[in-house]
Amino acid sequence: MSDEFHFNGEDDAKAEIRAAVRYLVKDAAGGDRGDIVREIIAIVNEVARGLPPGGEDPLDDGMPGG
């Protein structure tokens, strides 16, 4: 799967994200929905920080406080 997508602007990209999130949570209930949303947020944070998919933060040493 390629990480390259071709959108027709910001609104098109946001619509695709909304559709994907709706798809992921459509059959989930209660706590499962929250777990899925937390996972999505973690993915967005990785992308925003430029980390590879599923990559670990090189600055996170596992100690409290990050």
Residue, then its C-alpha position, 0 to 999 in steps of 0.5 A: m500500500s502506498d503512502e502517496f495519495h492524490f487529493n483535490g484539496e484539503d476538503d477532499a482529504k478531510a472527507e476521505i479521513r472522515a469516511a475512513v474513520r466512519y468505516l473503522v468505527k461502524d460496528a464498534a460499540g462503547g469502549d471499542r470505539g474509544d480504543i479505535v479512536r485512540e489508535i487513530i490519534a496515535i497514527v495521526n501523531e506519528v504522521a505529524r512527527g514524521l515517523p514511519p508507520g508503526g515506528e517508534d519514537p527515537l526519543d521515547d526511552g520508555m521512562p515516565g515523562g517520555 
